[in-house]
Amino acid sequence: MITRRLVLGTVLGLGLFASGLVVGQNVNPIRHPNLAAAQRFIEQAVGKIDAAQAANEFDMGGHAAKAKELLAGAFREIKLAAEAANRR
């Protein structure tokens, strides 16, 4: 039981950390509306994964957490794409 709580706490903490990373780096929606929309979809996807994890008591073999890590990476890449477009 203690191990399960430790795993649950760790996953929750990582999820909140990843969500925080995603929220803090938005693209300007006026300058890059499509990229900003993609970021919003990623934020929604992370929210749905959070809900799925909670519904399954965070017992998803680490795959949901990995998906959120990959989505956070995609979010950062979108930000970099916007910055590259801004330099042109």
N, C-alpha and C positions, 0 to 999 in steps of 0.2 A: 504494500500500500504506500509506503514512504517513497519507493522508487517511482511509482506511478505519479505521485504528486510532484516529485522532482522533475520528471520528464515533462509533465503538464506545465509546470512553471517555466521551464526552460523554453519550451515551444512557444508559450504565450509571450515571454519576454522577447524572443527573436522575432515573433510576428509583429509585435508593437514597434520594435526597432526598425524592421524592414518597412513597415507602414510609415513610420516617421521619415525615413529616407525618401520615400516616394512623394509624400506630401510637400516636402520642403524645396523642391526643385522644378516648379512649374514653368512651362514655356509660355511666352506672351501670346495669348489667344488672338489678339488683334493682328499681330505680325505673322503668326504661323497657326492659323485656325485648325488645319488638319493635324498638325503635330500635337497641338493642345488637346484636341479631341481624342487622339490616341492615348495621351497621358490620362485623360479622364476614364477611358475604357480600362486602362491598366489598374487605376485606383478601384474601379468597380469590381474587377476580377479579383483583386486582393481581398476586397470585402466579402465576396462570395466564397473564396477559399477559407477565410476566417470563419464564416458561418458553417461551412462544411466540416471544418475541424472541430468546432464546438459541438455540432450535431453528432459527430463520431467520437466524442471524448478524446480528441487529438490522437487517436490511434490510426494513423494513416501511413505508417512505415517510413515517415520522414519525407514522403513524396510531396505532400502539400507544402511543407516548409521549403523544399527545394524549388517547387513551382513559384513560390513567392520570391525566393532569391532571384530566380531567372527573370521574373517580372520586374523586380527592382532594377536589374541590369538593363532591361529593355527601356525602362523609364529614363535611366541615365543616358542611354544611347540616343534617345529622342532629344534630350536636352542638348547633347553634343551636336546632333544634326542641326538643330536650330541655331546654335552658336556658329557652326560652320557656314550656314546660309547667311547669317548676319555679317560675316566677314567679307562676303562677296559684294 
